Amino acid sequence: MPDAGAGVSDQITVVIPTQNRAELLAQTLRSVREQSLAPTAVIVADDGSTDATEQVAHAAGARHIRNERGDWGPAGARNAGMRAAATEYVSFIDSDDLLHPCALERLHGALGARPDALFCFGCALAARRTNAGWRSEGLLGPRPWELEDFLCSLYARNSIPSGATLVRRRAALEQGGFDERLRLAEDHAFWLQLARLAPPAHIPAVIYVHRRHAGNSMSATTAVAYEPLLADMASNDPRLARCVPRRRGVQLCELAIDAAHRHSGAGLRAAIDCLLPEGDRVAVVRAAFTHWRTRREGASDGAALLAHDRQLRDWLATY
């Protein structure tokens, strides 16, 4: 690991949306403070917390902005932080996750080398802290074959870990920021909107740890609520319209796994009826199998990474 504080960026603001996660937020802020390229500013966008969030933010030297009503949602909190920033670049980090010590340095270098790109992103390790230490729950990011047709691949599934990103602030604001109608998957819609304008830069390395815990709220069933927005995007963009069977295959696979975990045969039958229309069934089933294989590969790669990367293990062990 590099020495923390190797440089200071005059171009990056880190925005951390949060609500009642003071203890985890303190760890997230520590990971930001220990960056090899320190950001200009850190903004904690507090959506009506009733715990010690404000004190934790101030203790870490972060700027604290607060929504007393507590109705921002993740999209509104990110937008509020982005509007409050004054730098060229913004990085969004969830308040329960961790930045690799080299994250901002690598993202800044990658986006600086690609003036045509509106954002860049890396990979993330999904991991859970247990009594026995950290346990991998998979590597998050695109597979090499997905990068060959990335816009279609991104439409089919969100392979961009939001905390492993750096975005050009002006471009993001010009596109309206995150869609505040969405309470889940607002990041998928946001990155997809920017990727439709210009291909992003990609770093094929882990620069972020997505912490898995009981408070995580995303599931295949709850994600269905934002499908109309993605369908609308495809209806207005022929580059995405051809990817609809792939998207349905991903949904079918995720809903089938969710139904199996819940022991819900009715849920699985409903998913099949919805996602296997006449004419596209072969393509959808093939895409579902491909996504299942992608999930398996991600799980295997994450476990191997944590097993063999001693520096990563040693760093994580301090949290």
C-alpha angles and dihedrals in degrees: 000000000000123000111272116245096032090145145350124234118218089194109056132082118184112213118199117189112202148163124189098335100116096145095049091039090060089058092046090051090049090055089052092047091053096055118134086224107041117213123240092237142002119210122194107202102203116199099203101303117185096195131072095293095123093050092048091050094049092045089057093049094249126142111248121211118180139201106205093196094059093218103114096100118199093296095050092046092051091048092049091052093046092050090050092052122093102193134100094243134041129194119198117210126178116235095241098050137081134233118222108241092249096043102107093039092054095043092048092050094047096048093043089056092052109055089171094059121088093203143000132213143187137197130281137209114227106213141166126215110228134172087264094051134264119343123196119237096181147299113276120210142072122307114237092255091053091060090063090071099015101164091056092043091050091050090052094050137356105250094165115099101214094218091054093065144095120197135190102249098212093051091048092051092046088058091052097257120247117353104253092199087074121078093179132035092013087138092058092054091045097051091043091053092052093043090055088063099046137350112261126232116252133207112201094212138089110261100154140046116215105205114220115209142141092278096064108117107190120106136156091252097051091044091065088080093075097048094098090062092052090046089053091052090053093048089058099040122054090199088066098035091072089055097059094100089053090050091050090049091054090049092048092052094046094046091047091053091046091049091050091052091049093042087233113152090171090057092052093048090050090051092050093049091050100041103038105067121172113276098023101058098107093048092046094049091047090051091048091054091047090052092048089053090047090054091050092049091049091051092049094046093049093051091048092048094053091044096051106029103081094178090056092048093048092049093048091048089067090065 
